[in-house]
Amino acid sequence: MQKILIVESVHPLARSIERRLRQAGFDTRAVDTAGEASAMVFHMRPDLVILDIDTPRYSGVDFHEYLHTTQRGQDIPVLYLTRYDNWINREEANRLKAAGLLAKPCDKATLLTAVFRALGPKKQAARANGRRRPVGNPASDERPTSPAPSQDARPTRAS
């Protein structure tokens, strides 16, 4: 089971994200501050960090920069959460090679699309090779497609 650490100071939002991800089969932990997240990264060893850019006392951007300097945290993808989906936050997300940027609050489909994209094998391979595409709105680009119908599913003739 993949582990996701949620760093969000607004408790109802953190619990909502945590509930949605648990329903999708993830092991989640939510903390309020970047300081708590620092300790949790070493304890939990998450596969993904969902990080509020505007955490109290120690910004999410500062925490992400710190995470890149640690042996255990340098390969963990980070998905940013923000109230302000603007060019400044997008620049920060691109500069730090974030896995994505989500405007909050976001619906379940948008959240799960971004999480699966951040955890996907293509992203991990691109991360290892240093090739990253700029951060965009996960709901508007590269929507997942449904699988092709199997050959057993033949159309029926209407009587």
C-alpha positions in Angstrom: 0.0 0.0 0.0 1.4 3.4 -1.0 1.8 6.0 1.7 0.9 9.6 1.4 1.8 12.4 3.8 -0.6 15.3 3.8 0.7 18.7 5.2 -2.3 21.0 5.6 -3.1 23.4 8.4 -6.9 23.6 7.7 -8.2 20.5 9.6 -11.5 20.0 7.7 -9.6 20.1 4.4 -6.9 17.8 5.6 -9.4 15.3 6.9 -11.4 15.4 3.6 -8.2 14.7 1.6 -7.2 12.0 3.9 -10.7 10.3 3.7 -10.7 10.5 -0.1 -7.3 8.9 -0.4 -8.0 6.2 2.1 -11.2 5.3 0.2 -8.9 4.9 -2.9 -6.7 2.5 -1.0 -3.8 4.7 0.2 -2.2 4.7 3.7 -2.4 8.4 4.8 -1.2 10.6 7.6 -2.1 14.3 8.0 0.0 16.8 9.9 -0.5 20.6 10.5 2.9 22.0 9.9 6.1 21.6 7.9 8.0 20.9 11.2 5.7 17.9 11.9 6.1 16.8 8.3 9.9 16.8 8.7 9.7 14.2 11.5 7.0 12.2 9.7 9.0 11.9 6.5 11.7 9.9 8.4 9.2 7.9 10.4 6.6 7.2 7.7 8.7 7.1 4.6 5.9 8.3 2.3 5.7 7.6 -1.4 4.2 11.1 -1.9 3.8 14.4 0.0 0.8 16.6 -0.6 2.0 19.9 0.7 0.2 23.2 1.4 2.3 26.0 0.1 1.1 28.3 2.9 1.9 26.3 6.0 2.3 28.2 9.3 5.7 29.3 10.5 7.7 27.4 7.9 6.4 27.6 4.3 5.7 24.6 2.2 8.2 25.8 -0.3 10.9 26.0 2.4 10.0 22.5 3.5 10.2 21.2 -0.1 13.7 22.7 -0.5 14.7 21.1 2.8 13.3 17.7 1.6 15.5 17.9 -1.5 18.6 18.1 0.7 17.9 14.9 2.7 18.9 11.4 1.6 15.5 10.0 2.4 13.4 12.9 1.0 15.1 13.8 -2.2 13.2 11.3 -4.3 9.8 11.8 -2.8 7.4 13.5 -5.2 5.6 16.6 -3.8 2.2 17.7 -4.9 1.4 21.3 -4.0 -1.9 22.5 -2.5 -2.7 26.2 -2.7 -5.6 28.6 -2.3 -4.0 30.7 -5.0 -3.5 29.0 -8.4 -1.4 31.8 -9.9 1.9 32.2 -11.8 3.9 32.8 -8.7 3.0 29.5 -7.2 3.4 27.8 -10.5 6.9 29.2 -10.9 7.8 27.9 -7.4 6.3 24.5 -8.2 8.3 24.3 -11.5 11.5 25.6 -9.9 11.4 22.8 -7.3 10.1 20.2 -9.8 6.9 19.5 -7.9 4.7 16.7 -9.2 1.8 19.1 -9.6 -0.2 22.0 -8.2 -3.8 21.7 -7.0 -6.0 24.6 -6.2 -8.0 24.0 -3.0 -10.5 22.9 -2.5 -10.5 20.3 -5.2 -12.9 17.6 -6.1 -12.1 13.9 -5.6 -11.5 13.2 -9.3 -9.0 16.0 -9.6 -7.2 14.9 -6.5 -7.0 11.3 -7.5 -5.9 12.2 -11.1 -3.0 14.3 -9.7 -2.0 11.7 -7.1 -2.0 8.8 -9.6 0.0 11.0 -12.0 2.5 11.9 -9.3 3.0 8.3 -8.3 2.9 6.8 -11.8 5.9 4.9 -13.2 6.4 7.3 -16.1 6.8 10.2 -13.7 9.3 8.2 -11.6 11.4 7.4 -14.7 11.3 11.0 -15.8 12.3 12.2 -12.3 15.3 9.8 -12.4 16.3 11.2 -15.8 15.8 14.8 -14.7 13.1 15.4 -17.4 10.0 17.1 -16.1 7.3 18.9 -17.9 6.1 22.2 -16.5 3.4 22.0 -13.8 -0.2 22.5 -15.1 -3.6 22.0 -13.9 -4.0 18.2 -13.6 -7.7 18.4 -14.4 -7.2 20.2 -17.7 -4.3 18.3 -19.3 -3.7 14.6 -20.2 -7.0 13.2 -18.9 -6.9 9.5 -18.5 -8.6 7.6 -21.2 -10.8 4.6 -20.7 -9.4 1.2 -21.8 -10.3 -0.1 -25.3 -13.2 -2.5 -25.2 -12.3 -6.2 -25.2 -13.0 -8.3 -28.3 -15.5 -10.3 -26.2 -17.7 -7.1 -25.9 -19.5 -7.3 -29.2 -22.4 -5.0 -29.9 -25.8 -6.6 -29.7 -28.4 -6.3 -32.3 -31.6 -4.5 -31.3 -34.8 -6.5 -31.9 
